[in-house]
Amino acid sequence: MDSQKPDLGIVVNYFTNYSNEQTRQVLVTATSLSLRLLRLSPRINTILLVDGSETPDPDMRQACETIGV
């Protein structure tokens, strides 16, 4: 029955417009942790992070590349 598990994809919407660098880093760290936890699930086949920030966040991009998202 396990072979009939449905494909499951997760979309994470990320957005930051914080001018405070410490606040932005907390958001990047929390989002990265969430992505890592999602990656551990055997039921989730696809994770897509959508960066809706005014300009793409290079730290979030690097985190996604490291995690494989």
FENHU-V384685 format. One record per helix or strand. SS is the DSSP state (alpha for helix, beta for strand). FROM is the first residue (numbers start at 0). TO is the last residue. If there is no record, write none. Layout:
ss: <SS	SS>
from: <FROM	FROM>
to: <TO	TO>
//
This chain:
ss: <alpha	beta	alpha	beta	alpha>
from: <1	8	20	45	57>
to: <3	13	39	50	66>
//
